[in-house]
Amino acid sequence: MNNFWCDSHAHLADEKFDLDRKETIQRAFSAGVTTIVEIGEGPESWEKAQKLSELYDKNIWWAMGLHPYYSDQLNDEMLGKLRSFGKHPRLAAVGEVGLDYAKTDIPKDVQKKSLQKLIDLAFELEKPLVIHCRDAYADLIPLFQDRFGKGESSRKGTPPGVIHCFSGSIDDCKVLSDLGFFIGVDAPITYPKANSLREAISSVPLEKIVLETDCPYMTPVPFRGKRNEPSYLRFIAEKIAELKKITPEEVKEKT
């Protein structure tokens, strides 16, 4: 049985941890969070994420991607850099990548073209995807059904991956899960007004869920408003356990 927690999405290279990064990581280990995936979401964070995985080479893996906020920067030179980073032995995934129609004014068609190229890269590297989606499931799901559905001729290698910080509906959950994606659950499930999210997550089989903090962002109750960190992962697991009427230990084992 697993005796550790896995935080599948963290940003420990963020400047908010510059003064106490080592101590924050040690608190995570002390809390039983001994497997962490560090997310390099843009050019400025790729090397930092890689170095963190090398420094903690028994506990931290990393992912590289281009967040939708930077999707208009994708070009052949950047794809070449990503291919080079893709050879690193501790690279776990391509991400985060995806669509965001809420927080950026980059045109939707630019975001979708960038995502398609990054999906191609994930297949090329045979790495799963870490997907960011905000207010864009109506476009994301048809795109994924085309790329990952039965009979798709371009399908090869390893993707899908994880739908990071899932915020869609029960129907979205089912479609994405059926396409092979895991559902990433983090702090919003603990927020008082997130009833529709809790309903959606309740419908997901536990073996299709992964836990994530997205630290330093989106801190769970009871620490909401403060900086988030991996040691808080258990509060997310406890809420899932409450919804599923099981123990946090069962959530730990399955996720």
PALO-821272 format. One record per residue (C-alpha): residue in one letter; x, y, z; residue number from 1. Coordinates in pm, 1 decimal. Layout:
REM residues N
@rest: A&xx: X&yy: Y&zz: Z&nr: NUM
...
END
This chain:
REM residues 255
@rest: M&xx: 0.0&yy: 0.0&zz: 0.0&nr: 1
@rest: N&xx: 106.7&yy: 359.0&zz: -61.8&nr: 2
@rest: N&xx: 226.2&yy: 532.9&zz: 253.5&nr: 3
@rest: F&xx: 271.1&yy: 872.5&zz: 87.8&nr: 4
@rest: W&xx: 69.6&yy: 1156.8&zz: -58.5&nr: 5
@rest: C&xx: 132.1&yy: 1271.5&zz: -416.9&nr: 6
@rest: D&xx: 91.0&yy: 1638.6&zz: -506.2&nr: 7
@rest: S&xx: 51.9&yy: 1613.7&zz: -883.2&nr: 8
@rest: H&xx: 65.3&yy: 1989.6&zz: -951.2&nr: 9
@rest: A&xx: 285.8&yy: 2239.9&zz: -767.0&nr: 10
@rest: H&xx: 471.0&yy: 2562.4&zz: -849.0&nr: 11
@rest: L&xx: 746.9&yy: 2551.7&zz: -588.4&nr: 12
@rest: A&xx: 983.4&yy: 2747.0&zz: -813.5&nr: 13
@rest: D&xx: 749.4&yy: 3045.7&zz: -782.7&nr: 14
@rest: E&xx: 905.0&yy: 3357.7&zz: -629.7&nr: 15
@rest: K&xx: 660.6&yy: 3334.8&zz: -339.3&nr: 16
@rest: F&xx: 879.0&yy: 3050.7&zz: -209.7&nr: 17
@rest: D&xx: 1213.4&yy: 3227.1&zz: -257.4&nr: 18
@rest: L&xx: 1262.2&yy: 3294.4&zz: 113.5&nr: 19
@rest: D&xx: 1168.9&yy: 2949.9&zz: 245.4&nr: 20
@rest: R&xx: 1156.9&yy: 2699.9&zz: -42.5&nr: 21
@rest: K&xx: 1372.3&yy: 2440.5&zz: 133.6&nr: 22
@rest: E&xx: 1165.1&yy: 2464.6&zz: 451.9&nr: 23
@rest: T&xx: 839.0&yy: 2441.9&zz: 256.6&nr: 24
@rest: I&xx: 953.8&yy: 2125.8&zz: 81.3&nr: 25
@rest: Q&xx: 1066.7&yy: 1976.1&zz: 411.1&nr: 26
@rest: R&xx: 723.8&yy: 2049.2&zz: 563.1&nr: 27
@rest: A&xx: 569.8&yy: 1861.2&zz: 271.7&nr: 28
@rest: F&xx: 793.6&yy: 1560.3&zz: 334.3&nr: 29
@rest: S&xx: 717.3&yy: 1571.7&zz: 706.5&nr: 30
@rest: A&xx: 344.1&yy: 1572.2&zz: 624.1&nr: 31
@rest: G&xx: 387.1&yy: 1261.0&zz: 409.7&nr: 32
@rest: V&xx: 377.6&yy: 1440.6&zz: 72.8&nr: 33
@rest: T&xx: 684.8&yy: 1271.0&zz: -69.1&nr: 34
@rest: T&xx: 598.8&yy: 1275.4&zz: -440.0&nr: 35
@rest: I&xx: 553.7&yy: 1611.6&zz: -612.5&nr: 36
@rest: V&xx: 523.7&yy: 1715.5&zz: -976.6&nr: 37
@rest: E&xx: 668.1&yy: 2064.1&zz: -1027.9&nr: 38
@rest: I&xx: 501.4&yy: 2248.5&zz: -1316.7&nr: 39
@rest: G&xx: 706.0&yy: 2460.8&zz: -1555.4&nr: 40
@rest: E&xx: 427.7&yy: 2654.4&zz: -1725.4&nr: 41
@rest: G&xx: 637.5&yy: 2892.1&zz: -1935.7&nr: 42
@rest: P&xx: 986.8&yy: 2969.7&zz: -2067.1&nr: 43
@rest: E&xx: 1097.7&yy: 3143.9&zz: -1748.5&nr: 44
@rest: S&xx: 1011.7&yy: 2843.9&zz: -1531.7&nr: 45
@rest: W&xx: 1130.5&yy: 2544.3&zz: -1737.3&nr: 46
@rest: E&xx: 1489.4&yy: 2547.6&zz: -1617.7&nr: 47
@rest: K&xx: 1387.4&yy: 2624.8&zz: -1258.8&nr: 48
@rest: A&xx: 1147.9&yy: 2329.0&zz: -1253.7&nr: 49
@rest: Q&xx: 1409.0&yy: 2099.0&zz: -1403.8&nr: 50
@rest: K&xx: 1671.4&yy: 2203.1&zz: -1148.2&nr: 51
@rest: L&xx: 1428.6&yy: 2148.7&zz: -861.9&nr: 52
@rest: S&xx: 1366.6&yy: 1792.8&zz: -982.8&nr: 53
@rest: E&xx: 1741.4&yy: 1734.6&zz: -994.1&nr: 54
@rest: L&xx: 1795.1&yy: 1875.8&zz: -647.0&nr: 55
@rest: Y&xx: 1523.9&yy: 1648.4&zz: -501.1&nr: 56
@rest: D&xx: 1571.4&yy: 1357.8&zz: -737.5&nr: 57
@rest: K&xx: 1401.1&yy: 1102.4&zz: -513.2&nr: 58
@rest: N&xx: 1083.6&yy: 1303.8&zz: -462.4&nr: 59
@rest: I&xx: 1019.9&yy: 1571.5&zz: -723.7&nr: 60
@rest: W&xx: 941.5&yy: 1523.8&zz: -1092.9&nr: 61
@rest: W&xx: 862.9&yy: 1805.8&zz: -1333.5&nr: 62
@rest: A&xx: 648.4&yy: 1900.9&zz: -1629.8&nr: 63
@rest: M&xx: 705.8&yy: 2158.9&zz: -1902.2&nr: 64
@rest: G&xx: 446.2&yy: 2337.7&zz: -2104.3&nr: 65
@rest: L&xx: 307.5&yy: 2666.0&zz: -2227.3&nr: 66
@rest: H&xx: 17.3&yy: 2799.1&zz: -2022.1&nr: 67
@rest: P&xx: -262.3&yy: 2952.3&zz: -2233.6&nr: 68
@rest: Y&xx: -146.6&yy: 3292.7&zz: -2106.1&nr: 69
@rest: Y&xx: 166.4&yy: 3245.5&zz: -2321.1&nr: 70
@rest: S&xx: 6.5&yy: 3058.1&zz: -2611.4&nr: 71
@rest: D&xx: 68.9&yy: 3341.8&zz: -2858.9&nr: 72
@rest: Q&xx: 444.9&yy: 3301.4&zz: -2802.0&nr: 73
@rest: L&xx: 464.5&yy: 2949.8&zz: -2944.9&nr: 74
@rest: N&xx: 691.8&yy: 2926.8&zz: -3248.5&nr: 75
@rest: D&xx: 936.3&yy: 2679.6&zz: -3401.9&nr: 76
@rest: E&xx: 1224.6&yy: 2802.2&zz: -3184.2&nr: 77
@rest: M&xx: 1023.7&yy: 2750.1&zz: -2867.1&nr: 78
@rest: L&xx: 911.1&yy: 2404.6&zz: -2981.4&nr: 79
@rest: G&xx: 1278.1&yy: 2321.6&zz: -3035.7&nr: 80
@rest: K&xx: 1359.1&yy: 2423.7&zz: -2678.8&nr: 81
@rest: L&xx: 1071.7&yy: 2211.6&zz: -2548.8&nr: 82
@rest: R&xx: 1198.2&yy: 1911.4&zz: -2746.1&nr: 83
@rest: S&xx: 1540.4&yy: 1958.2&zz: -2589.0&nr: 84
@rest: F&xx: 1395.2&yy: 1974.8&zz: -2237.5&nr: 85
@rest: G&xx: 1182.3&yy: 1671.9&zz: -2327.1&nr: 86
@rest: K&xx: 1490.5&yy: 1449.3&zz: -2312.4&nr: 87
@rest: H&xx: 1534.2&yy: 1508.5&zz: -1938.2&nr: 88
@rest: P&xx: 1501.5&yy: 1182.3&zz: -1739.0&nr: 89
@rest: R&xx: 1279.5&yy: 1332.0&zz: -1467.7&nr: 90
@rest: L&xx: 1028.6&yy: 1491.4&zz: -1704.0&nr: 91
@rest: A&xx: 685.6&yy: 1350.0&zz: -1616.8&nr: 92
@rest: A&xx: 449.5&yy: 1533.9&zz: -1850.8&nr: 93
@rest: V&xx: 384.2&yy: 1811.4&zz: -2101.3&nr: 94
@rest: G&xx: 194.2&yy: 2087.7&zz: -1926.6&nr: 95
@rest: E&xx: 40.3&yy: 2285.2&zz: -1822.8&nr: 96
@rest: V&xx: -119.0&yy: 2356.7&zz: -2156.6&nr: 97
@rest: G&xx: -476.6&yy: 2420.0&zz: -2259.7&nr: 98
@rest: L&xx: -742.5&yy: 2687.1&zz: -2306.3&nr: 99
@rest: D&xx: -836.9&yy: 2984.2&zz: -2089.8&nr: 100
@rest: Y&xx: -1127.9&yy: 3204.6&zz: -2195.7&nr: 101
@rest: A&xx: -1156.8&yy: 3381.2&zz: -1859.4&nr: 102
@rest: K&xx: -821.8&yy: 3538.7&zz: -1775.1&nr: 103
@rest: T&xx: -653.7&yy: 3620.7&zz: -2107.4&nr: 104
@rest: D&xx: -754.7&yy: 3807.3&zz: -2421.8&nr: 105
@rest: I&xx: -539.4&yy: 3592.9&zz: -2653.2&nr: 106
@rest: P&xx: -777.1&yy: 3493.2&zz: -2937.0&nr: 107
@rest: K&xx: -940.7&yy: 3153.5&zz: -2902.0&nr: 108
@rest: D&xx: -813.2&yy: 3031.9&zz: -3237.0&nr: 109
@rest: V&xx: -453.9&yy: 3115.5&zz: -3135.9&nr: 110
@rest: Q&xx: -496.0&yy: 2921.2&zz: -2812.0&nr: 111
@rest: K&xx: -642.7&yy: 2620.5&zz: -2993.5&nr: 112
@rest: K&xx: -366.7&yy: 2612.0&zz: -3255.7&nr: 113
@rest: S&xx: -103.0&yy: 2630.4&zz: -2982.2&nr: 114
@rest: L&xx: -270.5&yy: 2349.6&zz: -2788.7&nr: 115
@rest: Q&xx: -281.7&yy: 2127.5&zz: -3098.4&nr: 116
@rest: K&xx: 92.3&yy: 2171.7&zz: -3154.0&nr: 117
@rest: L&xx: 165.4&yy: 2096.0&zz: -2790.6&nr: 118
@rest: I&xx: -48.5&yy: 1782.2&zz: -2807.2&nr: 119
@rest: D&xx: 159.6&yy: 1678.2&zz: -3109.4&nr: 120
@rest: L&xx: 472.4&yy: 1736.9&zz: -2900.0&nr: 121
@rest: A&xx: 335.4&yy: 1524.3&zz: -2615.1&nr: 122
@rest: F&xx: 276.7&yy: 1236.7&zz: -2857.2&nr: 123
@rest: E&xx: 626.0&yy: 1285.9&zz: -2999.7&nr: 124
@rest: L&xx: 779.7&yy: 1270.9&zz: -2650.4&nr: 125
@rest: E&xx: 534.3&yy: 1002.0&zz: -2534.1&nr: 126
@rest: K&xx: 444.5&yy: 1206.1&zz: -2225.4&nr: 127
@rest: P&xx: 95.9&yy: 1260.5&zz: -2079.0&nr: 128
@rest: L&xx: -62.5&yy: 1605.0&zz: -2077.1&nr: 129
@rest: V&xx: -140.2&yy: 1841.4&zz: -1789.1&nr: 130
@rest: I&xx: -441.9&yy: 2038.3&zz: -1910.4&nr: 131
@rest: H&xx: -551.6&yy: 2382.9&zz: -1796.6&nr: 132
@rest: C&xx: -911.5&yy: 2467.8&zz: -1888.1&nr: 133
@rest: R&xx: -1109.3&yy: 2767.2&zz: -1767.6&nr: 134
@rest: D&xx: -1449.0&yy: 2857.3&zz: -1915.2&nr: 135
@rest: A&xx: -1350.8&yy: 2661.5&zz: -2226.7&nr: 136
@rest: Y&xx: -1488.0&yy: 2307.7&zz: -2190.2&nr: 137
@rest: A&xx: -1729.0&yy: 2363.0&zz: -2481.4&nr: 138
@rest: D&xx: -1426.2&yy: 2395.5&zz: -2712.1&nr: 139
@rest: L&xx: -1185.5&yy: 2166.3&zz: -2528.6&nr: 140
@rest: I&xx: -1404.7&yy: 1855.2&zz: -2531.9&nr: 141
@rest: P&xx: -1476.4&yy: 1846.2&zz: -2908.7&nr: 142
@rest: L&xx: -1107.6&yy: 1906.9&zz: -2974.2&nr: 143
@rest: F&xx: -1015.7&yy: 1615.8&zz: -2745.2&nr: 144
@rest: Q&xx: -1283.2&yy: 1389.4&zz: -2889.1&nr: 145
@rest: D&xx: -1127.8&yy: 1450.8&zz: -3229.5&nr: 146
@rest: R&xx: -770.8&yy: 1391.1&zz: -3108.0&nr: 147
@rest: F&xx: -823.0&yy: 1106.6&zz: -2861.3&nr: 148
@rest: G&xx: -1149.5&yy: 943.7&zz: -2968.1&nr: 149
@rest: K&xx: -1174.9&yy: 600.7&zz: -3127.0&nr: 150
@rest: G&xx: -1041.1&yy: 578.2&zz: -3478.7&nr: 151
@rest: E&xx: -825.2&yy: 892.1&zz: -3461.4&nr: 152
@rest: S&xx: -540.2&yy: 820.3&zz: -3701.9&nr: 153
@rest: S&xx: -293.1&yy: 1059.0&zz: -3534.8&nr: 154
@rest: R&xx: -319.2&yy: 887.0&zz: -3197.7&nr: 155
@rest: K&xx: 1.6&yy: 719.5&zz: -3084.8&nr: 156
@rest: G&xx: 232.5&yy: 724.9&zz: -2785.0&nr: 157
@rest: T&xx: 121.6&yy: 811.8&zz: -2433.9&nr: 158
@rest: P&xx: -135.4&yy: 1099.7&zz: -2390.7&nr: 159
@rest: P&xx: -395.7&yy: 1177.0&zz: -2235.9&nr: 160
@rest: G&xx: -306.9&yy: 1288.5&zz: -1879.1&nr: 161
@rest: V&xx: -467.7&yy: 1510.3&zz: -1613.5&nr: 162
@rest: I&xx: -737.5&yy: 1776.9&zz: -1633.8&nr: 163
@rest: H&xx: -577.0&yy: 2015.6&zz: -1385.7&nr: 164
@rest: C&xx: -800.6&yy: 2197.8&zz: -1134.9&nr: 165
@rest: F&xx: -1115.7&yy: 2053.5&zz: -1286.8&nr: 166
@rest: S&xx: -1403.2&yy: 2303.1&zz: -1290.6&nr: 167
@rest: G&xx: -1650.0&yy: 2151.0&zz: -1536.2&nr: 168
@rest: S&xx: -1977.7&yy: 1963.9&zz: -1507.0&nr: 169
@rest: I&xx: -2066.1&yy: 1602.3&zz: -1432.4&nr: 170
@rest: D&xx: -2105.5&yy: 1543.7&zz: -1806.7&nr: 171
@rest: D&xx: -1763.0&yy: 1699.2&zz: -1874.0&nr: 172
@rest: C&xx: -1614.9&yy: 1467.7&zz: -1610.2&nr: 173
@rest: K&xx: -1757.4&yy: 1159.4&zz: -1774.6&nr: 174
@rest: V&xx: -1651.6&yy: 1249.2&zz: -2128.0&nr: 175
@rest: L&xx: -1296.3&yy: 1340.5&zz: -2027.8&nr: 176
@rest: S&xx: -1260.3&yy: 1036.8&zz: -1805.3&nr: 177
@rest: D&xx: -1385.0&yy: 812.4&zz: -2086.7&nr: 178
@rest: L&xx: -1118.0&yy: 964.5&zz: -2311.4&nr: 179
@rest: G&xx: -856.3&yy: 849.1&zz: -2061.3&nr: 180
@rest: F&xx: -794.1&yy: 1162.5&zz: -1855.8&nr: 181
@rest: F&xx: -758.1&yy: 1175.0&zz: -1480.0&nr: 182
@rest: I&xx: -942.3&yy: 1450.4&zz: -1292.3&nr: 183
@rest: G&xx: -723.3&yy: 1684.3&zz: -1088.1&nr: 184
@rest: V&xx: -884.3&yy: 1796.0&zz: -761.8&nr: 185
@rest: D&xx: -754.0&yy: 2082.6&zz: -552.4&nr: 186
@rest: A&xx: -861.6&yy: 2350.0&zz: -304.1&nr: 187
@rest: P&xx: -1188.8&yy: 2473.6&zz: -461.5&nr: 188
@rest: I&xx: -1354.6&yy: 2149.8&zz: -352.4&nr: 189
@rest: T&xx: -1317.9&yy: 2277.4&zz: 7.3&nr: 190
@rest: Y&xx: -1480.9&yy: 2616.5&zz: -60.6&nr: 191
@rest: P&xx: -1828.8&yy: 2669.2&zz: 90.0&nr: 192
@rest: K&xx: -1999.5&yy: 2775.1&zz: -234.5&nr: 193
@rest: A&xx: -1849.6&yy: 2502.0&zz: -456.8&nr: 194
@rest: N&xx: -2151.6&yy: 2270.9&zz: -440.8&nr: 195
@rest: S&xx: -2164.9&yy: 2203.5&zz: -815.8&nr: 196
@rest: L&xx: -1796.6&yy: 2110.9&zz: -817.0&nr: 197
@rest: R&xx: -1844.3&yy: 1874.7&zz: -523.9&nr: 198
@rest: E&xx: -2136.7&yy: 1716.1&zz: -707.4&nr: 199
@rest: A&xx: -1920.7&yy: 1662.2&zz: -1016.3&nr: 200
@rest: I&xx: -1627.9&yy: 1518.8&zz: -821.2&nr: 201
@rest: S&xx: -1862.4&yy: 1289.1&zz: -630.2&nr: 202
@rest: S&xx: -1947.8&yy: 1129.4&zz: -964.3&nr: 203
@rest: V&xx: -1585.3&yy: 1047.3&zz: -1049.6&nr: 204
@rest: P&xx: -1449.9&yy: 703.1&zz: -952.7&nr: 205
@rest: L&xx: -1172.6&yy: 747.2&zz: -697.5&nr: 206
@rest: E&xx: -922.2&yy: 566.8&zz: -918.1&nr: 207
@rest: K&xx: -968.8&yy: 842.0&zz: -1180.9&nr: 208
@rest: I&xx: -880.8&yy: 1124.5&zz: -936.2&nr: 209
@rest: V&xx: -541.0&yy: 1276.4&zz: -863.6&nr: 210
@rest: L&xx: -470.0&yy: 1527.4&zz: -587.5&nr: 211
@rest: E&xx: -300.0&yy: 1861.2&zz: -644.4&nr: 212
@rest: T&xx: -239.5&yy: 2184.6&zz: -456.8&nr: 213
@rest: D&xx: -145.0&yy: 2422.9&zz: -742.4&nr: 214
@rest: C&xx: 59.2&yy: 2596.9&zz: -473.0&nr: 215
@rest: P&xx: 120.4&yy: 2880.4&zz: -402.9&nr: 216
@rest: Y&xx: -227.7&yy: 2949.5&zz: -542.1&nr: 217
@rest: M&xx: -579.4&yy: 2847.5&zz: -429.1&nr: 218
@rest: T&xx: -523.4&yy: 2755.6&zz: -67.1&nr: 219
@rest: P&xx: -773.8&yy: 2512.3&zz: 85.4&nr: 220
@rest: V&xx: -996.7&yy: 2575.7&zz: 384.0&nr: 221
@rest: P&xx: -893.3&yy: 2627.0&zz: 667.5&nr: 222
@rest: F&xx: -594.5&yy: 2826.6&zz: 535.6&nr: 223
@rest: R&xx: -773.2&yy: 3011.2&zz: 255.2&nr: 224
@rest: G&xx: -624.9&yy: 3356.7&zz: 203.1&nr: 225
@rest: K&xx: -273.0&yy: 3244.9&zz: 292.6&nr: 226
@rest: R&xx: -1.8&yy: 3108.8&zz: 66.2&nr: 227
@rest: N&xx: -66.3&yy: 2750.5&zz: -35.1&nr: 228
@rest: E&xx: 190.4&yy: 2468.8&zz: -5.5&nr: 229
@rest: P&xx: 207.3&yy: 2089.5&zz: -57.8&nr: 230
@rest: S&xx: 172.9&yy: 2008.8&zz: 313.0&nr: 231
@rest: Y&xx: -191.9&yy: 2122.4&zz: 285.8&nr: 232
@rest: L&xx: -276.1&yy: 1841.3&zz: 42.7&nr: 233
@rest: R&xx: -447.6&yy: 1634.9&zz: 311.8&nr: 234
@rest: F&xx: -728.0&yy: 1892.7&zz: 349.5&nr: 235
@rest: I&xx: -827.7&yy: 1827.0&zz: -11.0&nr: 236
@rest: A&xx: -814.4&yy: 1452.0&zz: 49.8&nr: 237
@rest: E&xx: -1025.9&yy: 1486.3&zz: 363.1&nr: 238
@rest: K&xx: -1300.1&yy: 1665.8&zz: 167.5&nr: 239
@rest: I&xx: -1296.5&yy: 1394.6&zz: -100.0&nr: 240
@rest: A&xx: -1314.4&yy: 1131.0&zz: 173.3&nr: 241
@rest: E&xx: -1614.8&yy: 1310.8&zz: 322.0&nr: 242
@rest: L&xx: -1790.7&yy: 1317.7&zz: -16.5&nr: 243
@rest: K&xx: -1716.7&yy: 952.3&zz: -86.8&nr: 244
@rest: K&xx: -1788.1&yy: 840.5&zz: 272.1&nr: 245
@rest: I&xx: -1449.6&yy: 671.8&zz: 303.7&nr: 246
@rest: T&xx: -1130.7&yy: 741.0&zz: 499.0&nr: 247
@rest: P&xx: -851.9&yy: 978.4&zz: 393.2&nr: 248
@rest: E&xx: -621.5&yy: 675.6&zz: 394.2&nr: 249
@rest: E&xx: -832.0&yy: 519.4&zz: 119.8&nr: 250
@rest: V&xx: -806.1&yy: 840.9&zz: -79.7&nr: 251
@rest: K&xx: -427.9&yy: 835.6&zz: -31.9&nr: 252
@rest: E&xx: -403.4&yy: 477.7&zz: -152.7&nr: 253
@rest: K&xx: -619.9&yy: 523.8&zz: -462.2&nr: 254
@rest: T&xx: -478.3&yy: 857.5&zz: -576.7&nr: 255
END
